[in-house]
Structures are given as C-alpha cells and as structure tokens.
Amino acid sequence: MIRNAAIRALFLVLILATLGCASAQQTGNRTATAPNVVTPSTAAPVALPQKALSMYTVTVSRGHPASIPAESLNIELVAVKDDRCPQGVTCIWAGHAAVTLKVGKHGSETRTIIVGSEAPPHMALPYDAAYEGYLLHLTKLEPGNTQSPTTAYRAIITVSAGLPKQALPAPNPSEM
C-alpha cells in the first residue's frame, strides 16, 4: 500500500510539473511597458519529459480482448478471482477482487499479470501491475460478486503510458 501511495504521489508530481511547465511556456514574462509582448523567461531551463503521459481506459471480458492501437498494446482477460462481499449481503469489509490479464505489445514478450482492487497492505493482495513501461490498474469489475461460476465479468482497466520505468512497481515473480 505504501508503494502504491508512493507511485500515486510521483504520478501526481509528474502531472503537476508537466502542467506547470506548459503554463509557464504559454505565458512567459510580460514587460511593464508592452503588456501584449511576451518575452522569453530568464528562469533556468526545465527538463521536459521525452514522452507525454497518456492514459487509456479499456473494458475486457472473456473472449473480448481490448487493444490500444496508439500503443500497439493488447489486453486479454484470462481469469477472475472475486472474493468481494456478495450482492445483497452486508459485510464488514468489501472484500477483494483480482483479474489475471494477458498483456502483449508488438515486439515484446506477452506476459500474464494480476491486478486487483485495493486492500490493506498487510494482506499483500495484488493491486497495480507494470508491463513494458505501462502501469495497469483495475478500475472496476462488473457485476458485483454473484457467487455464480458462470458470471460474465467485465473488467475496466486503466493503462498509464509514458511513466518513467523507475516509477513503476517491480514485476511480481509469480506473474512472469
């Protein structure tokens, strides 16, 4: 959980830094004598990211993989483990759900990863996962836990692209 919080904090800092740099480049310094003239900034140059951060949201279900053509990325739902509180039942804890995904990109090896819903850190349950410079996150799993083995699940996955590799969580050896 601490690692996930650190990743989110870094992600937020990167977004704010990018937005701040873009804002500074658009406005520049204005002179008092010519308010409509924009002069170059005298501040020290700021290193901008080589590739802008991109976020995608895809929906996958069994037999219906998703692709992100701009990234040449394919995502397929392989399995669902739904230990959430069943529909119509009141529980102390909402429970946890995890989906197993097969992720592949042209020119890279296809890998199986697991992403899951948020859980207390001491439980060491799957959450976000990294693949080739992408961070995948389970945004939503529909429907709720019906306790039926034939439930047709739909997983909504958020994919962040363009993050520095050092900001991504290390791959879990059990997912390789």
C-alpha positions in Angstrom: 0.0 0.0 0.0 2.9 2.4 0.8 4.5 1.5 -2.6 1.1 2.3 -4.3 0.8 5.6 -2.4 4.4 6.5 -3.5 3.6 5.7 -7.1 0.5 7.8 -7.0 2.3 10.7 -5.4 5.1 10.5 -8.0 2.4 10.3 -10.7 0.7 13.4 -9.3 4.0 15.3 -9.1 4.8 14.4 -12.8 1.4 15.7 -13.9 1.6 18.9 -11.9 5.2 19.5 -13.2 4.1 18.9 -16.8 1.1 21.3 -16.4 3.2 23.9 -14.7 5.9 23.8 -17.5 3.2 24.1 -20.1 1.6 27.1 -18.4 5.0 28.8 -17.9 5.8 28.3 -21.6 2.4 29.8 -22.7 2.6 32.9 -20.6 6.3 33.8 -20.5 7.3 37.1 -18.8 5.4 40.2 -19.7 7.1 43.6 -19.7 5.5 46.6 -17.9 5.8 48.9 -21.0 4.3 46.5 -23.5 1.7 44.3 -21.8 0.9 42.4 -25.0 4.5 41.4 -25.8 5.7 38.1 -24.4 9.4 37.9 -23.7 11.4 34.7 -23.1 11.7 33.6 -19.5 15.0 34.2 -17.7 14.5 31.3 -15.4 16.7 28.3 -15.6 15.6 25.8 -18.3 13.4 22.9 -17.1 13.8 19.4 -18.5 10.6 18.3 -20.0 9.6 14.6 -20.3 10.6 13.0 -23.6 7.1 11.5 -23.9 3.9 12.9 -22.5 1.9 10.8 -20.1 -1.0 9.0 -21.8 -3.9 7.3 -20.0 -6.3 4.9 -21.6 -9.3 3.1 -20.3 -10.3 -0.3 -21.8 -13.0 -2.8 -21.0 -12.2 -6.5 -21.3 -14.2 -9.6 -20.8 -13.6 -13.3 -21.6 -13.4 -13.8 -25.3 -13.4 -10.0 -25.9 -9.8 -8.6 -25.6 -9.0 -4.9 -25.9 -6.3 -3.2 -27.8 -4.8 0.3 -27.7 -3.7 0.9 -31.3 -1.7 4.0 -30.5 0.5 1.9 -28.2 0.3 -1.4 -30.1 -0.9 -2.9 -26.8 -3.3 -5.9 -26.4 -5.0 -6.9 -23.2 -7.0 -10.1 -22.7 -9.0 -11.2 -19.6 -7.8 -14.7 -18.6 -9.3 -15.2 -15.1 -11.3 -13.6 -12.3 -11.0 -14.2 -8.6 -13.9 -12.4 -6.9 -13.8 -12.5 -3.1 -15.8 -9.4 -2.7 -18.9 -9.2 -0.5 -21.7 -10.9 -2.4 -24.5 -8.8 -3.8 -27.4 -8.3 -1.3 -25.2 -9.2 1.8 -23.9 -6.8 4.4 -20.2 -7.4 5.1 -17.7 -5.8 7.4 -15.2 -5.5 4.6 -15.9 -5.0 0.9 -13.5 -7.8 0.0 -11.1 -8.1 -2.8 -11.2 -8.9 -6.5 -8.4 -9.7 -8.8 -8.2 -10.3 -12.5 -5.5 -12.1 -14.5 -4.6 -10.4 -17.7 -2.5 -11.5 -20.7 -0.7 -8.3 -21.9 1.3 -8.0 -25.1 2.9 -5.5 -27.3 4.3 -5.8 -30.8 8.0 -6.5 -30.4 7.8 -7.5 -26.8 7.1 -10.8 -24.9 3.5 -11.4 -23.9 3.2 -11.6 -20.1 0.5 -12.6 -17.6 -0.1 -10.1 -14.8 -2.6 -9.8 -12.0 -4.3 -6.5 -11.0 -6.8 -6.2 -8.2 -8.9 -3.9 -6.1 -7.5 -2.0 -3.1 -6.8 -3.9 0.1 -5.0 -3.3 3.4 -1.2 -3.6 2.8 -0.7 -6.3 5.4 -2.8 -8.6 3.2 -0.3 -8.4 0.3 -3.0 -8.8 -2.3 -2.4 -7.8 -5.9 -3.1 -4.2 -6.9 -1.4 -2.4 -9.8 1.0 -4.1 -12.2 3.7 -2.9 -14.6 4.4 -4.1 -18.1 7.0 -2.7 -20.5 6.7 0.9 -19.3 2.9 0.8 -18.7 1.0 0.8 -15.3 -2.2 -1.2 -15.3 -4.9 -0.6 -12.7 -8.2 -2.4 -12.1 -10.7 0.5 -12.1 -13.9 -1.6 -11.8 -15.1 -5.2 -12.0 -18.7 -5.7 -13.1 -21.1 -7.1 -12.0 -20.7 -7.5 -8.2 -20.0 -10.9 -6.7 -22.9 -13.1 -7.7 -21.3 -16.3 -6.4 -22.0 -17.9 -9.7 -19.2 -19.6 -11.7 -20.9 -18.5 -14.9 -20.8 -14.8 -14.2 -19.8 -12.9 -17.3 -17.4 -10.4 -15.8 -16.3 -7.1 -17.4 -13.0 -5.6 -16.1 -12.4 -1.9 -16.7 -8.7 -1.3 -16.8 -6.8 2.0 -16.7 -3.5 1.9 -18.6 -0.9 4.7 -17.9 1.8 5.0 -20.6 4.9 7.2 -20.6 5.8 6.8 -16.9 9.5 6.6 -16.1 10.4 2.9 -15.5 11.8 3.7 -12.1 8.3 4.9 -11.0 6.7 1.6 -11.9 6.4 -1.2 -9.4 8.8 -4.1 -9.8 7.2 -7.1 -11.6 6.0 -9.9 -9.3 8.0 -13.1 -10.0 4.8 -15.1 -9.7 3.3 -13.2 -12.6 6.1 -13.9 -15.1 
